[in-house]
Amino acid sequence: MSEDNNLPKPERIPFFQRMLDNPFLLLFIGVAMPTVFYTLWGVMEVATLPIAK
């Protein structure tokens, strides 16, 4: 008999754990999310300004 049958299968790492273990992805998300939110906020503010007479 071979010894391969006794070895446990490697456990699959969950997606969010892999995501949180990547510092470059966290850096990108930390820069991109505020940029997107502040840009959208600025567009909404400009869109709601009353028209000057």
DAGI-V893244 format. One record per residue. N is the residue number from 0. RES is the residue in three letters. OMEGA is omega as a letter, one per 30 degrees, with the letter a starting at -180 (NA if undefined). NEAR is the number of other ideal C-beta (glycine too) atoms within 12 Angstrom. D_LAST is the distance of its C-alpha to the last C-alpha in Angstrom with 1 decimal. Layout:
BEGIN
N | RES | OMEGA | NEAR | D_LAST
N | RES | OMEGA | NEAR | D_LAST
END
This chain:
BEGIN
0 | MET | l | 5 | 89.8
1 | SER | a | 6 | 86.8
2 | GLU | a | 6 | 84.9
3 | ASP | a | 8 | 81.5
4 | ASN | a | 8 | 81.7
5 | ASN | a | 8 | 81.7
6 | LEU | l | 8 | 78.5
7 | PRO | l | 7 | 75.4
8 | LYS | l | 8 | 72.4
9 | PRO | a | 6 | 69.6
10 | GLU | a | 7 | 66.9
11 | ARG | a | 8 | 63.5
12 | ILE | a | 12 | 60.8
13 | PRO | a | 10 | 57.8
14 | PHE | a | 11 | 54.5
15 | PHE | l | 11 | 52.5
16 | GLN | l | 11 | 55.4
17 | ARG | a | 12 | 55.3
18 | MET | a | 15 | 51.5
19 | LEU | l | 13 | 51.7
20 | ASP | a | 13 | 54.6
21 | ASN | a | 15 | 52.6
22 | PRO | l | 11 | 50.9
23 | PHE | l | 11 | 48.9
24 | LEU | l | 17 | 47.4
25 | LEU | l | 16 | 46.5
26 | LEU | l | 11 | 44.9
27 | PHE | l | 15 | 42.9
28 | ILE | a | 16 | 41.7
29 | GLY | l | 14 | 40.9
30 | VAL | a | 14 | 38.6
31 | ALA | a | 14 | 37.2
32 | MET | l | 15 | 36.2
33 | PRO | l | 13 | 34.0
34 | THR | l | 14 | 32.4
35 | VAL | a | 15 | 31.6
36 | PHE | a | 14 | 30.4
37 | TYR | l | 14 | 28.1
38 | THR | l | 14 | 26.7
39 | LEU | l | 14 | 26.0
40 | TRP | l | 14 | 24.6
41 | GLY | l | 14 | 22.1
42 | VAL | l | 13 | 21.1
43 | MET | l | 12 | 20.7
44 | GLU | l | 12 | 18.5
45 | VAL | a | 12 | 16.2
46 | ALA | a | 11 | 16.2
47 | THR | l | 10 | 15.3
48 | LEU | l | 10 | 12.3
49 | PRO | a | 8 | 9.2
50 | ILE | a | 7 | 6.5
51 | ALA | l | 4 | 3.8
52 | LYS | NA | 3 | 0.0
END
